[in-house]
Amino acid sequence: MNSSAPTAIVAEDEDTLRHELVEQLGRLWPELSIVAEAGDGIEALRLLELHKPDLMFLDIQMPGLTGIEVARQVGARSHVVFVTAYDQYAVQAFDEGAVDYLLKPLQAARLFTAINRLKQRLAQPLADLSAVLDRLAAAPRLLETPRQPLRWINASVGQTLKLITVDEVLYFQSDNKYTRVAIREGEALIRKPLKELVEELDAQQFWQIHRSTLVNAAAIAGVTRDFRGRLQVRLKDSTDVLLVAESYAHLFKQM
């Protein structure tokens, strides 16, 4: 380990994200010297041999070699920080290990926390990563390409097939063998069942508030209670009122 300023290599195949990470590291950790950048795992290994850095920032999903495969080659030559899109797997695998992680999209607060931990680890002997790498390799979703959420749908409006972006949708609601799509201009029908929509839509944008209803969070004007004490959602651009099942009431505790 160098006694002078620490050095690092950033390996990330997404150019924009790689540049953003380098920029944020420069701002939050100006003492750190980024000696090289790589766009794939094979280049990351070549640069490791060339520069022998103190730190390796490795995207888990990279062409050529994955970040996990690169980390196995790194061994005890460098501290490793993984970049991943999967929060739950990262937390389970990394919190018990001797590596740190960053989540996509990057957040300055999380990066600041990682930097503080890394500064402490730089003063410690390099740990054996084999156990944590085995756990990561056993979590296959980490190596999958994150599925992009549904952005538009083809829906029937009378005899017409209409292209609707999900941002236009106020809510989805099961209606016998169809799913009703409520938009500002009216409604449409699709054959896709609600349970499939739950898996395909962005969960941060569409909240399930009942077993038969998904609502666009951006369309919510507020919540009220009816005379029975049940929560109801009021919408910004519709007079429709949506019932909230008790099992989903926790979504509105802060409202």
Secondary structure as the mmCIF struct_conf table of DSSP 4:
data_model
#
loop_
_struct_conf.conf_type_id
_struct_conf.id
_struct_conf.beg_label_comp_id
_struct_conf.beg_label_asym_id
_struct_conf.beg_label_seq_id
_struct_conf.end_label_comp_id
_struct_conf.end_label_asym_id
_struct_conf.end_label_seq_id
BEND BEND1 SER A 3 ALA A 5
STRN STRN1 THR A 7 ALA A 11
BEND BEND2 ASP A 13 ASP A 13
HELX_RH_AL_P HELX_RH_AL_P1 ASP A 15 LEU A 28
TURN_TY1_P TURN_TY1_P1 PRO A 30 GLU A 31
STRN STRN2 SER A 33 ALA A 38
BEND BEND3 GLY A 39 ASP A 40
HELX_RH_AL_P HELX_RH_AL_P2 GLY A 41 HIS A 51
BEND BEND4 ASP A 54 ASP A 54
STRN STRN3 LEU A 55 ASP A 59
BEND BEND5 ILE A 60 GLN A 61
BEND BEND6 PRO A 63 LEU A 65
HELX_RH_AL_P HELX_RH_AL_P3 GLY A 67 VAL A 74
TURN_TY1_P TURN_TY1_P2 GLY A 75 ALA A 76
BEND BEND7 ARG A 77 SER A 78
STRN STRN4 HIS A 79 THR A 84
BEND BEND8 ALA A 85 ALA A 85
HELX_RH_AL_P HELX_RH_AL_P4 ASP A 87 PHE A 94
TURN_TY1_P TURN_TY1_P3 ASP A 95 GLU A 96
BEND BEND9 GLY A 97 ALA A 98
STRN STRN5 ASP A 100 LEU A 103
BEND BEND10 LYS A 104 PRO A 105
HELX_LH_PP_P HELX_LH_PP_P1 LEU A 106 LEU A 106
HELX_RH_AL_P HELX_RH_AL_P5 ALA A 108 LEU A 122
TURN_TY1_P TURN_TY1_P4 ALA A 123 ALA A 123
BEND BEND11 GLN A 124 GLN A 124
HELX_LH_PP_P HELX_LH_PP_P2 PRO A 125 ASP A 128
HELX_RH_AL_P HELX_RH_AL_P6 SER A 130 ALA A 137
TURN_TY1_P TURN_TY1_P5 ALA A 138 ALA A 138
HELX_RH_3T_P HELX_RH_3T_P1 PRO A 140 LEU A 143
BEND BEND12 GLU A 144 GLU A 144
HELX_LH_PP_P HELX_LH_PP_P3 THR A 145 LEU A 150
STRN STRN6 TRP A 152 VAL A 157
TURN_TY1_P TURN_TY1_P6 GLY A 158 GLN A 159
STRN STRN7 THR A 160 THR A 165
HELX_RH_3T_P HELX_RH_3T_P2 VAL A 166 GLU A 168
STRN STRN8 VAL A 169 ASP A 175
TURN_TY1_P TURN_TY1_P7 ASN A 176 LYS A 177
STRN STRN9 TYR A 178 ILE A 183
TURN_TY1_P TURN_TY1_P8 ARG A 184 GLU A 185
STRN STRN10 GLY A 186 ILE A 190
BEND BEND13 ARG A 191 LYS A 192
HELX_RH_AL_P HELX_RH_AL_P7 LEU A 194 GLU A 200
BEND BEND14 LEU A 201 LEU A 201
TURN_TY1_P TURN_TY1_P9 ALA A 203 GLN A 205
STRN STRN11 PHE A 206 HIS A 210
TURN_TY1_P TURN_TY1_P10 ARG A 211 SER A 212
STRN STRN12 THR A 213 ASN A 216
HELX_RH_3T_P HELX_RH_3T_P3 ALA A 217 ALA A 219
STRN STRN13 ILE A 220 ARG A 225
TURN_TY1_P TURN_TY1_P11 PHE A 227 ARG A 228
BEND BEND15 GLY A 229 GLY A 229
STRN STRN14 LEU A 231 LEU A 235
TURN_TY1_P TURN_TY1_P12 LYS A 236 ASP A 237
BEND BEND16 THR A 239 THR A 239
STRN STRN15 VAL A 241 LEU A 243
HELX_LH_PP_P HELX_LH_PP_P4 VAL A 244 ALA A 245
HELX_RH_3T_P HELX_RH_3T_P4 GLU A 246 PHE A 252
TURN_TY1_P TURN_TY1_P13 LYS A 253 GLN A 254
#
